[in-house]
Amino acid sequence: MPQPAKISIITVCYNAVNTIERCIRSVISQQHTNIEYIIVDGGSTDGTLDVLSRYEKNISILISEPDKGIYDAMNKGIQLSSGEILGVLNADDFFANGKILTVVHEAFSSQPAYIVYGDLDYVDATGNTIRKWRSGNYKHGLFNYGWMPPHPTFYCRRVLFEQLGNYSLAYGTAADYELMSRFMHLNRTHAYYVPMVMVKMTTGGVSNRSLSNRVKALMFDLKAMRANNISLPIMAFIIKPLRKLKQFL
């Protein structure tokens, strides 16, 4: 029986001593047998590197050096990776169970898809679910109405990065949104939805820490919409944050 396709998981971290071990353990407990695990640390000083050293045998590639932010670190991870399929799981996130990458691999193997994505739960520091992001099936045009998949559940074939480019630092906190809209909306790449919670994300992202950060994030969203031919950018700009309301229901 041929070996299953290699999946490269990229974890970006910086001073994440309280969450990085949970993230690592969720990766190394995956049942999929061909995982390349890459960790890109921004030069942590809080004990994160001590935690990473305990899992050295489980990490394929580890670098620790200053970077230009989270998306610059993701790009470093992409450049270092060799897997056919790539995904990002950051230090504050963890897989919902040990079967996630098996499901991802089966989806790519059985579907004519270049992108696979699923659902996500937001959890608080104690692990209690406080928001539920249920993506639903993608149809072309949904980005015009503020839709996007949860980035931590977003997996794609390496060829997309090679042909369409990596994360652009010009879009600040919206770099993940810009890349997904570039891949899915602008270039109409076939995507497949897995209707299950794939990742649990700890709340408290950079773009949500203050009103000014939220406004900056929305401006970056609008810039990304215009760059990727989203035909109703003002409507999408208004609806996109409103879509989050149903995640609390």
C-alpha angles and dihedrals in degrees: 000000000000118000113260117255116280114254116202114210115196119200118190117197143168124177091342100143092139097055111020096086093055089050093049094047091052090055099046091047092061115121094219107107103210109061128149106200116201123182120192111192121191095218101287120203101182102080097280091121090054089056091047091052090060090060098041093124091055096050118083096195129009127181128173118191140118116284140182094255140297097308093048086054091050090053089052089053092050091052091051095046128096103183124121089225124043133197138164125228112176127208095264093050132075138183116265092228142344096270100063099100091043088056091047092051092048090050092054091044096050102036133060088237133135092187130045124185138164145174133308138203123210112219134188126233091279094051098255114145111242102165134026121207109198108182106190127197117320122236122181110265098037091109086066087066100048098269124147136155121245105270095218088061094047115114126172141172117266091241091071092062090045094051103031104029138244132277113315115225089206090082099057113200090359094063091108092049091048093051094048093048090047092051099039107027107027096037098029094226113184111253132188125209121219107202098217139090103265102169139024115212126200111230123244108078121179094250092056101047096096141004092253091052090049091052091048090049091052091050090052088049090054091049090052092049092053092046093054101046097253096173098212103039097159092049091046089046090056099039098044096074091038090059088067092066094075089054088074093053 
